[in-house]
């Protein structure tokens, strides 16, 4: 082999080693990114669960508020109805008294 061929082979070996090192570096970066993706997916799952839990709590509070208002409204309606019945009874009593 002559000097040019030796130089070419040496340069080729150097480039192959550099490619191997670059490949190993990229493999490590890929592994790191895969770990980051998995952590992100786990975090997303945790946040989805937390969101569902908070939504459920919100719905429960909303329902409790509706029921609370419903009880108050029902009581008020019953009181108004009782007052109307008393007023009607008074009117009937007055009409009976006038007829007698």
Secondary structure as UniProt FT lines:
FT   HELIX           3..99
//
